[in-house]
Amino acid sequence: MRRTNSKFILPSILAVLALCLACACCAAILLYFYGDQLLVELGLTSPVNTPEPVVPATQAPVDTSGLPEWTVIVYSAADDELLEESMWFDINEMELVGSSAQVNIVVEIDRYAGAFAGDGDWTDTRRLFITQDQDLSTISSPVIHSLGPTACW
């Protein structure tokens, strides 16, 4: 009677299974990254072309040649009785520099009712185009838009 050496059968089966699993994983990864190209080359699908963005015929291109290179937009939700004075003072400090031919500075600020009385204690939300001045006691930059009392949340 011939005796078989069974101690190599189980490791051999496990090695073959591990090799098959590795091949299946590699194939899945390759199909994930290159499957579309493979299907196009085999002629099973057509190439996907992304359409060009549609620009309405009535929309003319915007001329940006006269604009500064940079625009800094500061959003100040000073609708808080403790922070309002600090935000107001920050805007006054920005006015020390102001906007220039290279940089626009725009601020949107919402103030708190009754906490700080600087500049008449206005409480609506305003957008300001920051212009240069040396007065730290008054915001002199022009209001370019008033958004009402509850624009900032």
HUNOR-V851075 format. One record per backbone hydrogen bond with DSSP energy under -0.5 kcal/mol. NH is the residue of the N-H (numbers start at 1). CO is the residue of the C=O. E is the energy in kcal/mol with one decimal. If there is no record, write none. Layout:
nh->{NH NH}
co->{CO CO}
e->{E E}
This chain:
nh->{6 8 9 10 12 13 14 15 16 17 18 19 20 21 22 23 24 25 26 27 28 29 30 31 32 33 34 35 38 39 40 41 42 43 44 45 49 55 56 59 60 64 67 70 72 73 74 74 75 76 76 77 78 78 80 84 87 88 89 90 91 92 93 94 95 96 96 97 97 98 99 100 104 106 106 107 108 109 109 110 111 112 115 116 120 121 125 126 127 128 128 129 130 130 133 136 138 140 142 144 144 145 147 147 148 151}
co->{4 5 6 6 8 9 10 11 12 13 14 15 16 17 18 19 20 21 22 23 24 25 26 27 28 29 30 31 34 35 36 37 38 40 39 39 47 53 54 56 58 62 64 102 104 71 72 106 73 74 108 75 76 110 78 80 83 84 85 86 87 88 89 90 91 92 93 93 94 94 130 103 70 72 104 128 74 107 126 76 124 78 112 112 117 118 148 109 145 107 126 142 105 128 95 134 135 138 129 127 142 127 125 145 125 148}
e->{-1.2 -0.8 -0.7 -0.7 -1.5 -2.2 -2.4 -2.1 -2.1 -2.2 -2.3 -2.1 -2.2 -2.4 -2.3 -2.2 -2.3 -2.2 -2.3 -2.4 -2.2 -2.3 -2.4 -2.5 -2.1 -2.0 -3.0 -1.7 -2.1 -2.5 -1.9 -2.5 -2.0 -1.0 -2.2 -1.1 -0.6 -0.6 -0.5 -1.2 -0.7 -0.8 -1.1 -2.2 -3.4 -0.6 -0.5 -2.8 -0.5 -0.6 -3.6 -0.7 -1.6 -0.8 -2.6 -1.8 -2.4 -2.4 -2.3 -2.2 -1.8 -1.7 -2.1 -2.0 -1.7 -0.6 -0.9 -0.6 -1.1 -3.1 -1.7 -3.4 -2.2 -2.9 -0.5 -2.4 -2.8 -0.5 -2.5 -1.9 -0.6 -0.6 -0.8 -0.5 -1.3 -1.1 -3.4 -2.5 -3.0 -3.3 -0.5 -2.1 -2.5 -0.8 -2.5 -0.7 -0.5 -0.7 -0.6 -2.7 -0.6 -1.3 -3.1 -0.5 -0.7 -0.7}
